[in-house]
């Protein structure tokens, strides 16, 4: 007995239209699939033998239906090329009328800005494609069979071991591979932490007065109330934590986002003392700790007290956000809580990407890439400062991928409007201010100088300078 359903060929989901006979019903089903666009022009169809076997009908029936549609122009059949959906005329897209000389250059709302200096993204064009591909090939060559299964909810042990070594060496993190939980980027890790805090009956979490508003939204969605922690030139005022009712605090100690300051040693110690005294937890966002220019490296806060700090890291700034690769280093004794928060739905990146990143780190390619990007972004930063030529005060530039440009009082909104006229997307500092923050007003721009491609960098700088008062 032969298994006709196991024949080799192209799969095609198709049901003959009932009530017309097999040939006519099959022809109408194919016709409608081509007419509706479900079968795109150029799509290769199964051979008559394969489709007949799949549908359980005679091969001649399929051959006759194909011949009918070829005659009507719906299909084409060429020797050696098989039967394909014919190329048909497509609707023409409306053309945009040419702009008259001297007409306004105001950007179209539908088209969006031509340039962007919004922070949060590296230069995507600098992704190390060749080195990543080489690491992927090595990873595939040595991948064990169980890599293609569901695996450990913490993530692949190969990557956890590679990260433990790298984080200890480069960021001063005490990271046992058993305490690392891989996740799908920082936002996913933050959601998991919020679930852990809720399970501990924490209801309030302190956040820096200026911070990523999306993160505040994620915490609110998880049922946590955020209370602002004041900032100044020394970073978050962690000595004020004792006066708050928060059971945890979210900090960016190596390079505060968005102001760009580093948390001083005294305030680091104050945060750890608060956690030890109250039983609170510190959530550390180490989003761009590898990138520093005019200062010595600032290690992770987690190194001061691994028992009270949940460390969150990501490849989004060092490599690319599209990898969806992040990691948590949880304190000893909290692993079960982290896995319970992760639950049955595993959002971790694919095992093959994890194995590739493990190879990328172990081979030294990750360090080489970070060092190269550090030089690249430092040049960008220096070019930004030179282009501004002292017109505004620039701060937060000793490290990271963005700068803060202070503006005259009351001008932030007008500068953002001018930037829009120059087709430049910018963020004002007010975007990141906590609604309940008790801080004096500060007009400024948060400029992500890593974001533009090399080809767009010059015009983007020109647009920025033109928008400034």
C-alpha positions as CSV (number, residue, x, y, z in Angstrom):
1,X,0.0,0.0,0.0
2,X,1.5,3.4,-1.0
3,X,1.0,6.5,1.1
4,X,-0.1,8.9,-1.6
5,X,-0.3,11.8,0.9
6,X,3.5,11.5,1.5
7,X,4.4,12.5,-2.1
8,X,7.1,15.1,-2.6
9,X,6.0,18.5,-3.9
10,X,4.5,21.9,-3.0
11,X,1.7,22.1,-0.5
12,X,-1.5,24.0,-1.5
13,X,-4.6,24.3,0.7
14,X,-7.5,24.1,-1.7
15,X,-11.1,22.9,-1.6
16,X,-13.0,22.5,-4.9
17,X,-16.2,24.6,-5.0
18,X,-19.1,22.1,-4.4
19,X,-22.0,21.6,-6.7
20,X,-20.1,22.0,-10.0
21,X,-18.4,18.7,-10.5
22,X,-14.8,18.0,-9.6
23,X,-13.0,19.7,-12.6
24,X,-15.3,22.8,-12.6
25,X,-15.2,23.1,-8.8
26,X,-11.4,22.8,-8.7
27,X,-11.0,25.4,-11.5
28,X,-13.3,27.9,-9.7
29,X,-11.4,27.4,-6.4
30,X,-8.1,28.1,-8.2
31,X,-9.6,31.0,-10.1
32,X,-10.9,32.6,-6.9
33,X,-7.6,32.1,-5.1
34,X,-5.7,33.9,-7.8
35,X,-8.4,36.6,-8.1
36,X,-8.4,37.4,-4.4
37,X,-4.6,37.5,-4.2
38,X,-4.3,34.5,-1.8
39,X,-2.1,33.0,-4.5
40,X,0.2,35.8,-5.5
41,X,1.4,36.3,-9.1
42,X,4.3,34.0,-9.8
43,X,3.4,31.4,-7.1
44,X,4.3,28.0,-8.3
45,X,1.5,25.4,-8.0
46,X,1.9,21.7,-7.2
47,X,2.3,19.3,-10.0
48,X,-0.9,17.7,-11.2
49,X,0.2,14.4,-9.7
50,X,0.9,16.0,-6.3
51,X,-2.3,18.0,-6.1
52,X,-4.4,15.0,-7.3
53,X,-2.8,12.9,-4.5
54,X,-3.5,15.6,-1.9
55,X,-7.1,16.0,-3.0
56,X,-7.8,12.3,-3.6
57,X,-9.0,12.9,-7.2
58,X,-7.8,11.7,-10.6
59,X,-4.7,13.3,-12.1
60,X,-6.5,14.0,-15.3
61,X,-9.1,16.1,-13.5
62,X,-6.3,18.4,-12.1
63,X,-4.6,18.5,-15.5
64,X,-7.8,19.6,-17.2
65,X,-8.5,22.3,-14.6
66,X,-4.9,23.6,-15.0
67,X,-5.3,23.7,-18.8
68,X,-8.6,25.6,-18.6
69,X,-7.0,28.3,-16.4
70,X,-4.0,28.6,-18.6
71,X,-6.3,29.2,-21.6
72,X,-8.1,31.9,-19.6
73,X,-4.8,33.6,-18.6
74,X,-5.0,32.9,-14.9
75,X,-2.1,30.4,-15.0
76,X,1.1,29.9,-17.1
77,X,2.7,26.6,-17.9
78,X,6.3,26.4,-19.2
79,X,8.5,23.4,-19.6
80,X,10.9,23.2,-16.7
81,X,9.2,26.0,-14.8
82,X,6.0,24.2,-13.8
83,X,2.6,25.8,-13.5
84,X,2.4,29.2,-11.9
85,X,-0.1,32.0,-11.2
86,X,0.1,34.4,-14.1
87,X,1.5,37.9,-13.7
88,X,-1.5,40.2,-14.0
89,X,-1.8,44.0,-14.1
90,X,-1.9,45.5,-10.6
91,X,-3.6,48.7,-9.5
92,X,-1.4,51.6,-9.9
93,X,-0.5,53.6,-6.8
94,X,-1.5,57.2,-6.8
95,X,1.4,59.5,-7.6
96,X,2.3,62.4,-5.4
97,X,2.2,65.7,-7.4
98,X,5.5,67.5,-7.8
99,X,6.0,70.3,-5.3
100,X,6.2,73.7,-6.7
101,X,9.5,75.7,-6.3
102,X,9.5,77.5,-3.0
103,X,6.6,75.5,-1.5
104,X,6.6,74.7,2.2
105,X,8.8,71.7,3.3
106,X,6.4,70.9,6.1
107,X,6.4,67.1,6.5
108,X,3.4,65.0,5.6
109,X,1.8,63.4,8.6
110,X,1.4,60.2,6.7
111,X,5.0,60.1,5.6
112,X,6.5,61.0,8.9
113,X,9.9,62.7,9.6
114,X,12.8,62.2,7.3
115,X,15.4,62.2,10.2
116,X,15.4,61.0,13.8
117,X,17.4,61.7,16.9
118,X,15.1,59.9,19.2
119,X,17.0,57.9,21.8
120,X,16.7,54.2,22.5
121,X,18.2,52.6,19.4
122,X,21.7,51.9,18.2
123,X,22.8,52.4,14.6
124,X,21.1,49.4,13.1
125,X,23.2,49.6,10.0
126,X,26.3,48.8,12.1
127,X,24.9,45.4,13.1
128,X,27.9,42.9,12.7
129,X,26.2,40.7,10.1
130,X,29.3,38.8,9.0
131,X,30.5,38.0,12.5
132,X,27.0,37.1,13.6
133,X,26.6,34.7,10.6
134,X,29.9,33.1,11.4
135,X,28.8,32.6,15.0
136,X,25.5,31.2,13.8
137,X,27.3,28.7,11.6
138,X,29.5,27.5,14.5
139,X,26.5,27.3,16.8
140,X,24.5,25.2,14.3
141,X,27.5,22.9,13.8
142,X,27.8,22.0,17.4
143,X,24.2,22.4,18.6
144,X,23.1,19.4,20.6
145,X,19.8,17.7,19.6
146,X,18.0,19.0,22.7
147,X,18.5,22.6,21.4
148,X,15.6,22.0,19.1
149,X,13.3,21.0,21.9
150,X,11.4,23.2,24.4
151,X,14.3,23.4,26.8
152,X,15.0,25.0,30.1
153,X,12.7,27.9,31.0
154,X,15.8,29.8,32.2
155,X,17.2,29.6,28.6
156,X,20.1,27.7,27.1
157,X,22.9,26.9,29.5
158,X,25.5,27.8,26.9
159,X,24.4,31.4,26.8
160,X,23.9,31.6,30.6
161,X,27.4,30.4,31.1
162,X,28.8,32.8,28.5
163,X,26.8,35.7,30.0
164,X,28.0,34.8,33.6
165,X,31.6,35.1,32.5
166,X,31.1,38.3,30.5
167,X,29.0,40.1,33.1
168,X,31.5,39.3,35.9
169,X,34.4,40.5,33.8
170,X,33.0,43.6,32.1
171,X,30.2,44.7,34.5
172,X,31.3,43.5,37.9
173,X,28.2,41.3,38.3
174,X,28.1,38.3,40.5
175,X,26.3,36.0,38.1
176,X,26.0,32.3,38.7
177,X,24.6,30.7,35.5
178,X,22.0,29.0,37.6
179,X,20.7,32.5,38.7
180,X,20.4,33.9,35.1
181,X,17.0,33.8,33.4
182,X,16.9,34.8,29.7
183,X,14.0,36.9,28.5
184,X,12.8,38.7,25.4
185,X,14.4,42.1,26.0
186,X,14.3,44.5,28.9
187,X,10.5,45.2,28.8
188,X,9.8,41.5,29.2
189,X,12.2,41.3,32.1
190,X,10.5,44.3,33.7
191,X,7.1,42.6,33.4
192,X,8.5,39.5,35.0
193,X,10.0,41.5,37.9
194,X,6.6,43.3,38.4
195,X,4.9,39.9,38.7
196,X,7.5,38.8,41.2
197,X,6.9,42.0,43.3
198,X,3.2,41.6,43.2
199,X,3.5,38.0,44.4
200,X,5.5,39.5,47.3
201,X,2.6,41.8,48.0
202,X,4.6,44.9,46.9
203,X,2.2,47.6,45.7
204,X,4.5,50.6,45.2
205,X,7.8,50.9,43.4
206,X,10.0,54.0,43.4
207,X,11.2,55.2,40.0
208,X,13.5,58.0,39.0
209,X,11.7,61.3,38.4
210,X,12.9,61.3,34.8
211,X,12.6,57.8,33.2
212,X,11.2,55.9,30.3
213,X,7.4,56.5,30.3
214,X,6.8,53.1,28.6
215,X,8.3,51.4,31.6
216,X,6.0,53.2,34.0
217,X,3.1,52.1,31.9
218,X,4.2,48.4,32.0
219,X,4.5,48.6,35.8
220,X,1.1,50.2,36.1
221,X,-0.4,47.5,33.8
222,X,1.1,45.0,36.2
223,X,-0.8,46.6,39.2
224,X,2.1,48.6,40.7
225,X,1.9,52.2,41.6
226,X,5.1,54.2,40.8
227,X,6.3,57.0,43.1
228,X,9.0,59.4,41.8
229,X,12.4,59.6,43.4
230,X,14.1,63.0,42.9
231,X,17.2,63.5,40.8
232,X,20.1,65.9,40.8
233,X,23.6,66.1,39.5
234,X,24.6,63.1,41.6
235,X,21.8,60.9,40.3
236,X,18.7,59.6,42.1
237,X,18.4,60.8,45.7
238,X,18.5,57.3,47.2
239,X,18.7,58.7,50.7
240,X,15.0,59.7,50.2
241,X,13.9,56.1,49.9
242,X,13.5,55.8,53.6
243,X,10.7,58.4,53.5
244,X,8.8,56.5,50.8
245,X,6.4,53.5,51.2
246,X,7.9,51.7,48.2
247,X,8.9,48.1,48.5
248,X,11.3,48.3,45.6
249,X,13.1,50.8,43.4
250,X,14.0,50.9,39.7
251,X,17.4,52.6,39.0
252,X,19.7,53.3,36.1
253,X,22.9,53.7,38.2
254,X,25.6,53.5,35.6
255,X,24.1,56.1,33.3
256,X,20.8,57.6,34.4
257,X,18.2,57.7,31.6
258,X,17.6,60.3,30.4
259,X,19.7,62.9,32.3
260,X,23.0,60.9,31.8
261,X,24.5,61.2,35.3
262,X,26.1,58.3,37.1
263,X,24.9,57.4,40.6
264,X,27.6,58.4,43.1
265,X,29.3,55.9,45.4
266,X,27.5,57.5,48.5
267,X,24.1,57.1,46.9
268,X,24.8,53.6,45.8
269,X,25.6,52.7,49.3
270,X,22.5,54.5,50.5
271,X,20.4,52.4,48.1
272,X,21.9,49.2,49.4
273,X,21.6,50.2,53.0
274,X,17.9,51.0,52.4
275,X,17.3,47.5,50.8
276,X,19.1,45.7,53.7
277,X,17.3,47.6,56.4
278,X,13.8,47.4,55.0
279,X,13.9,44.1,53.1
280,X,13.3,46.1,49.8
281,X,14.6,45.1,46.4
282,X,16.6,47.2,43.9
283,X,15.9,46.6,40.2
284,X,18.9,47.6,38.2
285,X,18.5,48.6,34.5
286,X,22.0,48.4,33.0
287,X,20.9,49.3,29.5
288,X,24.1,50.8,28.0
289,X,26.8,50.2,30.6
290,X,29.4,49.1,28.0
291,X,29.5,52.5,26.4
292,X,31.7,55.1,28.2
293,X,34.1,57.7,26.7
294,X,35.5,60.2,29.1
295,X,35.4,58.3,32.4
296,X,36.5,55.0,33.9
297,X,34.0,52.2,33.7
298,X,31.2,52.3,36.3
299,X,30.4,48.8,37.4
300,X,27.0,47.4,38.1
301,X,25.3,48.2,41.4
302,X,24.5,44.5,41.8
303,X,28.1,43.8,42.7
304,X,27.6,45.6,46.1
305,X,24.8,43.3,47.2
306,X,23.7,40.4,44.9
307,X,21.2,39.4,47.5
308,X,19.1,42.6,47.2
309,X,19.5,43.5,43.5
310,X,17.7,42.1,40.5
311,X,20.0,42.9,37.6
312,X,18.5,43.4,34.1
313,X,20.6,43.6,30.9
314,X,19.9,43.5,27.2
315,X,21.5,43.3,23.8
316,X,19.2,46.0,22.4
317,X,21.8,48.8,22.6
318,X,25.0,46.8,22.1
319,X,23.7,44.8,19.1
320,X,20.1,45.4,18.0
321,X,16.6,45.5,19.6
322,X,15.4,43.2,16.9
323,X,17.2,40.3,18.5
324,X,14.7,40.4,21.4
325,X,17.5,39.2,23.8
326,X,17.6,40.1,27.5
327,X,18.6,38.6,30.8
328,X,17.9,38.8,34.5
329,X,20.3,37.9,37.2
330,X,18.1,37.2,40.2
331,X,19.2,37.0,43.8
332,X,19.8,33.6,45.3
333,X,16.6,32.1,46.5
334,X,14.5,34.0,44.0
335,X,14.9,31.7,41.0
336,X,11.6,29.9,41.7
337,X,9.8,33.2,41.9
338,X,11.3,34.3,38.6
339,X,10.3,31.1,36.9
340,X,6.8,31.2,38.4
341,X,6.5,34.8,37.1
342,X,7.5,33.6,33.6
343,X,4.7,31.0,33.8
344,X,3.8,28.5,31.1
345,X,4.2,31.0,28.2
346,X,7.9,31.3,27.4
347,X,8.8,34.6,25.8
348,X,12.5,33.8,25.6
349,X,14.3,34.3,22.3
350,X,14.8,31.2,20.1
351,X,17.3,28.6,21.2
352,X,19.3,29.1,18.0
353,X,19.6,32.8,18.6
354,X,20.7,32.1,22.2
355,X,23.4,29.6,20.9
356,X,24.5,32.2,18.4
357,X,25.0,34.9,21.0
358,X,26.8,32.4,23.2
359,X,29.3,31.7,20.4
360,X,29.5,35.5,19.6
361,X,30.5,36.2,23.2
362,X,32.8,33.2,23.7
363,X,34.7,33.9,20.5
364,X,35.5,37.5,21.5
365,X,33.4,38.9,18.7
366,X,31.1,40.7,21.2
367,X,34.0,42.5,22.9
368,X,35.4,43.5,19.5
369,X,32.0,44.8,18.4
370,X,31.5,46.8,21.5
371,X,34.9,48.4,21.4
372,X,34.4,49.3,17.7
373,X,31.0,50.8,18.4
374,X,32.4,52.7,21.4
375,X,34.8,54.5,19.0
376,X,32.1,55.1,16.5
377,X,29.7,56.6,18.9
378,X,32.4,58.7,20.5
379,X,33.1,60.3,17.1
380,X,29.3,60.9,16.7
381,X,29.2,62.6,20.1
382,X,32.2,64.8,19.3
383,X,30.6,65.8,16.0
384,X,27.4,66.6,17.7
385,X,29.1,68.9,20.2
386,X,31.2,70.6,17.5
387,X,28.1,71.2,15.3
388,X,26.3,72.9,18.3
389,X,29.2,75.2,18.7
390,X,28.3,76.3,22.2
391,X,24.8,77.4,21.3
392,X,23.3,75.2,24.0
393,X,24.7,73.5,27.1
394,X,25.3,69.7,26.5
395,X,25.3,67.3,29.4
396,X,25.3,63.5,30.0
397,X,27.8,62.8,27.4
398,X,30.6,61.0,29.3
399,X,28.9,57.7,28.4
400,X,25.9,56.2,26.6
401,X,24.2,56.8,23.3
402,X,22.4,60.1,24.0
403,X,23.0,63.6,25.1
404,X,20.8,66.2,26.9
405,X,20.7,69.7,25.3
406,X,19.5,72.3,27.8
407,X,17.3,75.1,26.2
408,X,16.2,78.5,27.4
409,X,13.3,78.4,29.8
410,X,9.9,78.0,28.0
411,X,11.4,77.0,24.6
412,X,11.2,73.2,24.5
413,X,7.8,73.1,22.8
414,X,8.7,75.7,20.1
415,X,12.0,73.9,19.4
416,X,10.2,70.6,18.9
417,X,7.8,72.3,16.5
418,X,10.7,73.8,14.6
419,X,12.3,70.3,14.4
420,X,9.1,68.9,13.0
421,X,9.2,71.6,10.2
422,X,12.7,70.4,9.4
423,X,11.4,66.8,9.3
424,X,13.4,65.8,12.4
425,X,11.9,63.6,15.1
426,X,13.1,64.7,18.6
427,X,12.1,64.1,22.2
428,X,11.8,66.8,24.8
429,X,13.0,66.1,28.3
430,X,9.4,66.7,29.6
431,X,8.3,63.5,27.8
432,X,10.2,61.5,30.5
433,X,9.1,63.4,33.6
434,X,7.0,61.5,36.1
435,X,3.6,63.2,36.4
436,X,3.9,63.4,40.2
437,X,7.6,64.6,40.3
438,X,8.3,67.6,42.4
439,X,11.1,69.2,40.4
440,X,11.7,72.7,39.0
441,X,10.9,72.9,35.3
442,X,13.7,72.1,32.9
443,X,13.5,72.7,29.1
444,X,15.8,70.4,27.2
445,X,16.1,67.9,24.4
446,X,17.1,64.2,24.7
447,X,19.2,63.6,21.6
448,X,19.9,60.0,20.5
449,X,23.1,60.5,18.4
450,X,23.5,56.7,17.8
451,X,20.2,56.4,16.0
452,X,20.9,57.8,12.5
453,X,22.7,55.8,9.8
454,X,26.0,57.1,8.6
455,X,24.4,58.4,5.4
456,X,21.7,60.3,7.3
457,X,24.0,61.6,10.0
458,X,25.1,64.8,8.3
459,X,21.6,66.0,7.2
460,X,20.3,65.0,10.6
461,X,22.8,67.3,12.4
462,X,22.0,70.1,10.0
463,X,18.2,69.8,10.8
464,X,19.0,69.8,14.5
465,X,21.1,72.9,14.3
466,X,18.4,74.7,12.2
467,X,15.7,73.9,14.7
468,X,17.6,75.4,17.7
469,X,16.9,78.9,18.9
